Amino acid sequence: MTMVLIIFAINVVYVTFYTIRLILTMKGYRYAAAGLSVIEMIIYVVGLGLVLDNLNEIQNLIAYALGFGLGVIIGSIIEEKLALGYVMVNVITEDIERKMVRVIRENGYGITDWEANGRDGARHAMQILTPKRYELKLYMLIKELDPKAFVITYEARNIHGGFWVKQVKKGKLFK
């Protein structure tokens, strides 16, 4: 039973590291991902060695597989908590007086906005760039200002130029 728990725990840790490393790589944190991969491989080799040395016991293989699944879940939760990177939030609203734009800007978000036309008439469109850690706060603010607003979000990979980027580099955002 001790071997089953060890194999399970090792694989949870390994796959958690694997998931975080993959996310770091996708977000451009190469060196952090490389450092994490060294630790990840040591854990992987130890865990796989234990399973291969004890292949005659099916519970070890099951513990390895269950640890893998739980590791993916834990790695994803950690990534959500780290909230690395930025998101671009597109908002389309009926607020043609631009009250929503003013309030969102007052809360520290950078916005590019323009007039738009929807199926039912005049609309106001906005693009809002925000650090991922402030994404939920922004959604709540949008919903409070216009519960019927149409919102689409996507991850911003590369950011260059503009007022907002200067504020981020100066560390003056959301203070």
Secondary structure, 3 states (H helix, E strand, C coil): CHHHHHHHHHHHHHHHHHHHHHHHHHCCCHHHHHHHHHHHHHHHHHHHHHHHHCCCCHHHHHHHHHHHHHHHHHHHHHHHHHCCCEEEEEEEECCCCCHHHHHHHHCCCEEEEEEEEECCEEEEEEEEEEEHHHHHHHHHHHHHHCCCCEEEEEEECCCCCHHHHHHHHHCCCCC
